[in-house]
Amino acid sequence: MHNLFTIFRREFGSYFATPIAFVFIVIFLVLAGAFAFYLGGFYERNQADLAPFFDFHPWLYLFLIPALSMRLWAEERKSGTIELLMTLPVTTWQAVLGKFLAAWCFSGLALALTFPMWITVNYLGDPDNGAILAAYVGSFLMAGGFLAIGSCLSAATRNQVIAFIFTVVVCFGFLLAGFPLVLGLFEGWAPQAIVDAIASLSFLTHFDTISKGAAQSWQMENRWKTMNDGKFDFGFAVEWMRKDLRICLQEARNNGAELPVAALIDQFYADVVGMGGHRWDTSSLIARLNRHDKG
């Protein structure tokens, strides 16, 4: 373990010996924030969660993690220091694991520095912090998966650029492994068991399960209680729902169609707004129905 820690400390310290650490962290933080606020519509969604923030992590990692992993072994081989490393009293697995853990912890540090996003969403609303924590864990594990692939491909070449390109291509395949674009290449001739195995390799599928599964589980176990207690601050706001419904109804009228159910729901939500619930979430419809039953 001492040798493993020595390799870890040497590799982790090397990131901060050059500007690479600061460049990587700044680029990650700026892009993550820009994607969440401008492309993800963080404020426009009017929901207390970090879904717009985490939705772009797989695509950020697709390019940033290969840039981090390409130097792990390719640089050692190109500079000739790998022979020196292998002559040290360390085993192969200690060298491999030490380098991997150093890069993984460095990426985890960059991820941890996004904590102001978590603070912001708690300041603006009452989010499910368990779901956010699960998403952070899922993002960290996904970064580890990308790094494992990048480390393997970095060891296969002396050229860092080639390692970067191969890692991006392979990781892109793993991201889309559960989508028809990839599965279609195997469905015509491969047994279903193999197709299912390939689909199970999808990083996106597993990340979505981890990051959103906790939220869905929380909704199933706790949402009925908050609705029963008259707490409606956990989802899509009524005023935004009515905006979408009005667009839908207007398009239907333009095409000569009628949507009586949608019109009725819009009227129900108008009643909720009349109750002072324009910022409540859409589950507040139960408050309108309960008032009607009591009346």
C-alpha positions as CSV (number, residue, x, y, z in Angstrom):
1,M,0.0,0.0,0.0
2,H,2.9,2.3,0.6
3,N,4.1,2.0,-3.0
4,L,0.6,2.5,-4.2
5,F,0.3,5.7,-2.2
6,T,3.7,6.9,-3.5
7,I,2.6,6.5,-7.1
8,F,-0.7,8.2,-6.3
9,R,1.0,11.2,-4.6
10,R,3.6,11.5,-7.4
11,E,1.0,11.5,-10.1
12,F,-1.6,13.7,-8.4
13,G,1.1,16.3,-7.6
14,S,2.3,16.3,-11.2
15,Y,-1.1,17.8,-12.2
16,F,-0.4,20.9,-10.1
17,A,3.2,21.2,-11.1
18,T,2.0,22.5,-14.5
19,P,-0.9,24.7,-15.5
20,I,-2.8,21.6,-16.7
21,A,-4.7,21.3,-13.4
22,F,-6.0,24.9,-13.4
23,V,-6.8,24.9,-17.1
24,F,-8.8,21.6,-16.8
25,I,-10.7,22.8,-13.7
26,V,-11.5,26.2,-15.1
27,I,-12.7,24.8,-18.5
28,F,-14.8,22.2,-16.7
29,L,-16.5,24.7,-14.3
30,V,-17.1,27.3,-17.0
31,L,-18.6,24.8,-19.5
32,A,-20.7,23.0,-16.9
33,G,-22.1,26.3,-15.7
34,A,-22.7,27.6,-19.2
35,F,-24.5,24.5,-20.4
36,A,-26.7,24.4,-17.3
37,F,-27.8,28.0,-17.4
38,Y,-27.9,28.7,-21.1
39,L,-28.6,25.4,-22.8
40,G,-30.3,23.6,-19.9
41,G,-32.6,26.6,-19.0
42,F,-31.8,26.3,-15.3
43,Y,-33.9,29.3,-14.3
44,E,-36.5,29.0,-17.0
45,R,-37.5,25.4,-15.9
46,N,-38.6,26.8,-12.6
47,Q,-37.8,23.5,-10.9
48,A,-35.7,23.0,-7.8
49,D,-33.2,20.4,-9.1
50,L,-29.9,20.1,-10.9
51,A,-31.1,18.0,-13.9
52,P,-29.9,20.7,-16.5
53,F,-26.5,20.6,-14.8
54,F,-26.0,16.8,-14.8
55,D,-27.6,16.2,-18.2
56,F,-24.5,17.6,-19.9
57,H,-21.9,15.8,-17.8
58,P,-21.6,12.8,-20.2
59,W,-20.8,15.1,-23.1
60,L,-18.4,17.2,-21.1
61,Y,-16.6,14.0,-20.0
62,L,-16.5,12.8,-23.6
63,F,-13.8,15.3,-24.4
64,L,-12.4,16.5,-21.1
65,I,-11.6,13.1,-19.6
66,P,-9.7,11.8,-22.7
67,A,-7.7,15.0,-22.5
68,L,-6.8,14.1,-18.9
69,S,-6.1,10.4,-19.5
70,M,-4.1,10.7,-22.7
71,R,-0.9,11.5,-20.8
72,L,-1.2,8.8,-18.2
73,W,1.0,6.2,-20.0
74,A,1.7,7.7,-23.5
75,E,3.8,10.4,-22.0
76,E,5.7,7.9,-19.9
77,R,6.5,5.8,-23.0
78,K,7.4,8.8,-25.2
79,S,9.8,10.3,-22.6
80,G,11.3,6.9,-21.7
81,T,10.4,7.3,-18.0
82,I,8.3,4.1,-18.1
83,E,11.5,2.0,-17.9
84,L,12.5,3.9,-14.8
85,L,9.1,3.4,-13.3
86,M,9.1,-0.3,-14.0
87,T,12.6,-0.7,-12.3
88,L,11.2,0.8,-9.1
89,P,10.1,-1.7,-6.4
90,V,6.4,-1.4,-7.4
91,T,4.3,-4.0,-9.1
92,T,2.4,-3.4,-12.3
93,W,-1.0,-3.3,-10.6
94,Q,0.3,-0.7,-8.1
95,A,1.6,1.6,-10.9
96,V,-1.6,1.2,-12.9
97,L,-4.0,1.7,-9.9
98,G,-1.9,4.6,-8.5
99,K,-2.0,6.5,-11.8
100,F,-5.7,5.7,-12.3
101,L,-6.7,6.8,-8.7
102,A,-4.7,10.0,-9.0
103,A,-6.5,11.0,-12.2
104,W,-9.9,9.9,-10.8
105,C,-9.4,11.9,-7.6
106,F,-8.3,14.9,-9.7
107,S,-11.5,14.7,-11.8
108,G,-13.5,14.3,-8.5
109,L,-11.9,17.5,-7.3
110,A,-13.1,19.3,-10.3
111,L,-16.6,17.9,-9.8
112,A,-16.6,18.8,-6.1
113,L,-15.8,22.4,-7.0
114,T,-19.3,22.7,-8.6
115,F,-20.8,22.7,-5.1
116,P,-22.0,26.3,-5.5
117,M,-24.6,24.9,-7.9
118,W,-25.9,22.7,-5.1
119,I,-26.0,25.7,-2.7
120,T,-27.8,27.8,-5.3
121,V,-30.6,25.4,-5.9
122,N,-31.1,25.0,-2.2
123,Y,-31.2,28.8,-1.8
124,L,-33.8,29.1,-4.6
125,G,-36.0,26.2,-3.6
126,D,-36.4,23.0,-1.7
127,P,-34.8,20.3,-3.8
128,D,-34.4,16.6,-3.2
129,N,-30.9,16.6,-1.9
130,G,-30.8,12.8,-1.9
131,A,-31.3,12.8,-5.7
132,I,-28.6,15.4,-6.2
133,L,-26.2,13.4,-4.1
134,A,-26.9,10.3,-6.1
135,A,-26.3,12.3,-9.3
136,Y,-23.0,13.5,-8.0
137,V,-22.0,9.9,-7.2
138,G,-23.2,8.7,-10.6
139,S,-21.2,11.5,-12.3
140,F,-18.0,10.6,-10.4
141,L,-18.4,6.9,-11.3
142,M,-18.9,7.8,-14.9
143,A,-15.7,9.8,-14.9
144,G,-14.0,6.8,-13.5
145,G,-15.3,4.6,-16.4
146,F,-14.1,7.1,-19.0
147,L,-10.7,7.2,-17.2
148,A,-10.4,3.5,-17.2
149,I,-10.9,3.4,-21.0
150,G,-8.6,6.3,-21.5
151,S,-5.8,4.8,-19.3
152,C,-6.0,1.5,-21.3
153,L,-5.8,3.3,-24.7
154,S,-3.0,5.6,-23.4
155,A,-0.9,2.5,-22.6
156,A,-1.4,1.3,-26.2
157,T,0.4,4.2,-27.9
158,R,3.2,6.7,-27.5
159,N,1.3,9.5,-29.1
160,Q,-1.0,11.5,-26.8
161,V,-3.1,12.8,-29.7
162,I,-3.8,9.3,-30.9
163,A,-4.7,8.2,-27.4
164,F,-7.1,11.2,-27.1
165,I,-8.9,10.4,-30.4
166,F,-9.2,6.7,-29.8
167,T,-10.5,7.4,-26.3
168,V,-13.2,9.8,-27.6
169,V,-14.3,7.3,-30.2
170,V,-14.5,4.4,-27.8
171,C,-16.2,6.4,-25.1
172,F,-18.7,7.7,-27.6
173,G,-19.6,4.1,-28.4
174,F,-20.1,3.3,-24.8
175,L,-22.3,6.4,-24.3
176,L,-24.6,5.3,-27.1
177,A,-24.4,1.5,-26.5
178,G,-28.0,1.4,-25.5
179,F,-29.3,3.3,-28.5
180,P,-30.5,2.0,-31.9
181,L,-27.5,3.7,-33.6
182,V,-25.3,1.1,-32.0
183,L,-27.7,-1.8,-31.4
184,G,-28.8,-1.8,-35.0
185,L,-25.3,-3.0,-36.0
186,F,-25.8,-6.2,-34.0
187,E,-29.6,-6.9,-34.0
188,G,-29.5,-8.4,-37.5
189,W,-27.1,-11.2,-36.8
190,A,-26.1,-11.4,-33.1
191,P,-28.1,-13.4,-30.5
192,Q,-30.4,-11.3,-28.3
193,A,-28.3,-12.1,-25.2
194,I,-25.3,-10.3,-26.9
195,V,-27.5,-7.4,-27.9
196,D,-28.8,-7.0,-24.4
197,A,-25.2,-7.3,-23.0
198,I,-24.1,-4.5,-25.3
199,A,-27.1,-2.3,-24.4
200,S,-26.2,-2.8,-20.7
201,L,-22.8,-1.2,-21.3
202,S,-24.3,2.2,-22.0
203,F,-22.9,4.9,-19.7
204,L,-25.9,7.1,-20.4
205,T,-28.4,4.4,-19.3
206,H,-26.6,3.7,-16.0
207,F,-26.0,7.4,-15.3
208,D,-29.7,8.2,-15.9
209,T,-30.7,5.3,-13.6
210,I,-28.5,6.5,-10.8
211,S,-29.2,10.2,-11.1
212,K,-32.9,10.0,-11.8
213,G,-33.8,6.7,-10.1
214,A,-33.3,8.2,-6.7
215,A,-35.6,11.0,-7.5
216,Q,-38.3,8.7,-8.9
217,S,-38.0,6.5,-5.9
218,W,-38.4,9.6,-3.6
219,Q,-41.5,10.6,-5.6
220,M,-43.1,7.2,-5.3
221,E,-42.4,6.9,-1.5
222,N,-43.0,10.5,-0.4
223,R,-44.9,12.5,-3.0
224,W,-48.3,11.3,-1.8
225,K,-47.6,12.6,1.7
226,T,-46.6,16.1,0.5
227,M,-49.7,16.3,-1.6
228,N,-51.8,15.2,1.3
229,D,-50.2,17.9,3.5
230,G,-50.8,20.5,0.8
231,K,-47.1,21.0,0.0
232,F,-46.7,21.8,-3.7
233,D,-43.1,23.0,-4.2
234,F,-41.4,20.0,-5.8
235,G,-42.1,20.1,-9.5
236,F,-43.2,21.9,-12.6
237,A,-45.0,25.2,-11.8
238,V,-48.7,25.7,-12.7
239,E,-48.1,28.9,-14.5
240,W,-45.6,27.1,-16.8
241,M,-48.0,24.3,-17.4
242,R,-50.8,26.7,-18.3
243,K,-48.4,28.4,-20.8
244,D,-47.8,25.0,-22.5
245,L,-51.4,24.2,-22.5
246,R,-52.3,27.5,-24.1
247,I,-49.8,26.9,-26.9
248,C,-51.2,23.4,-27.4
249,L,-54.8,24.6,-27.5
250,Q,-53.9,27.4,-29.9
251,E,-52.2,25.1,-32.3
252,A,-55.2,22.8,-32.1
253,R,-57.6,25.6,-33.0
254,N,-55.3,26.7,-35.9
255,N,-55.6,23.2,-37.3
256,G,-59.4,22.9,-36.7
257,A,-59.1,20.4,-33.9
258,E,-60.7,20.3,-30.5
259,L,-59.0,19.2,-27.3
260,P,-61.8,19.2,-24.7
261,V,-59.8,17.3,-22.0
262,A,-56.8,19.7,-22.3
263,A,-59.2,22.7,-22.2
264,L,-60.8,21.2,-19.0
265,I,-57.4,20.7,-17.4
266,D,-56.4,24.3,-18.3
267,Q,-59.6,25.5,-16.6
268,F,-58.8,23.4,-13.5
269,Y,-55.3,25.0,-13.3
270,A,-56.9,28.4,-13.8
271,D,-58.9,27.7,-10.6
272,V,-55.6,26.7,-8.9
273,V,-54.2,30.1,-9.9
274,G,-57.3,31.7,-8.4
275,M,-56.4,29.9,-5.2
276,G,-53.0,31.7,-5.2
277,G,-51.2,28.7,-6.5
278,H,-49.6,30.0,-9.7
279,R,-46.2,28.9,-8.4
280,W,-47.3,25.6,-7.0
281,D,-46.3,22.5,-8.9
282,T,-48.8,20.6,-11.1
283,S,-49.7,18.1,-8.4
284,S,-51.6,21.0,-6.8
285,L,-54.5,20.0,-9.0
286,I,-55.5,17.8,-6.1
287,A,-56.2,20.9,-4.0
288,R,-58.7,22.1,-6.6
289,L,-60.4,18.7,-6.7
290,N,-60.6,18.5,-2.9
291,R,-62.1,22.0,-2.7
292,H,-64.7,20.9,-5.4
293,D,-65.5,17.8,-3.4
294,K,-66.0,19.7,-0.2
295,G,-68.2,22.2,-2.0
